[in-house]
């Protein structure tokens, strides 16, 4: 591929690395803030990417499973220096946050039961309800633009909340239903914002014939091996204990189905890591999400927290060593597939972006994510405000039954005030979570 230029010549690799290191160290505040930082540095300050190129890259990354901001950084690096540039950009984006999350997870394992720390985490967990509600409103506003998409979201919510349908099945079913609905009701899907929405650069219009196509295939094969060979080794030779093999397989599955961002996949993580594997408790899942909201890097780093706690409790290693290996296992099998998606798909993005039935399937997946996040809000809310709820079986439906006498009014108050600050007043995430943590400390 032809390297992009800044000013009079190709952008030096050292300068690209320095810029993405700055982006990684400024990546607080969730994907919207991280994308804004990249836009300011890459488009406005450095002028390495034009506005159409940046928007085109963002559209592509939003169609992929995984954290869109991290993949946008990887794609921008790929545009400038191929696979090597993409690898440098993607790693520099996630490494500061990864280091912070490993340290925070270690502190949580060591001191999480200390009353003062428990109080801080209590406030964070209550505020997370408001954070999830805010994310639900934003995603719903973007995804539910037609009655058909509302129906898909409702069906996804019923399937995962009351029928116990697995998250991957929800994603596959939504994608297939979107493709079918496009054949039946193409004018009612509102595809104009997904297809043909951005200007394609000359490289995209040129296609991927010859050397570019072969280079894409080579990169895809190499990164598939980077991801799948360690997975096969761990699954075939799990060693003492089964945790690391289970974790490698679990986080690989998670990486494939994380359409819609971290909030969507947390429902799957709660379903598997909490209820089935038992690596952590629901309240610890909430604490990890609160910590992830306050650290650098993509929110999906909460999976590193999950892996750390699972590894610390294997019993095969001491808690710190097991936790570090568990957290790094989660990070590797979460992010290695992201590099594969970018390096395999980037040369073909223009062609894929204009396949309308595929765009319809992806739009339906985004709508289903709204239902999944609504279930996540319900699941978190029940555990934060009522403790573990009971269940009531009605035919194929399993309905949660909260104990109203166990309602935690103080946690409810923190959640309501945090929601008003985030949604009603537009106050930033970090100050809201900090105030909630202080309120929790006062309660302790």
ABEGO torsion letter per residue (X at the ends): XBBBBBEABBBBAAAAAAAAAAAAAAABGEAAAAAAAAAAAAAAAAGABBAAAAAAAAAAAAABBEBAAAAAAAAAAAAAAEAAAAAAAAAAAAAAAAAAAAAAAAAAAAAAABAAAAAAAAAAAAAAAAAAAAAAAAAAAAABABAAAAAAAAAAAAAAAAAGBBAAAAAAAAAAAAAAAAAABAAAAGAAAABGABBBBAAAAAEABEAAAAAAAAAAAAAAAAAAAAAAAAAABAEBEAAAAAAAAAAAAAAAAABGEAAAAAAAAAAAAAAAAGABBAAAAAAAAAAAAABBEBAAAAAAAAAAAAAAAAGABBAAAAAAAAAAAAAAAAAAAAAAAAAAAAAAAAAAAABAAAAAAAAAAAAAAAAAAAAAAAAAAAAAAAEBBBBBBBEABBBBBBBAAABBAAAAAAAAAAAAAAAAAGBBAAAAAAAAAAAAAAAX
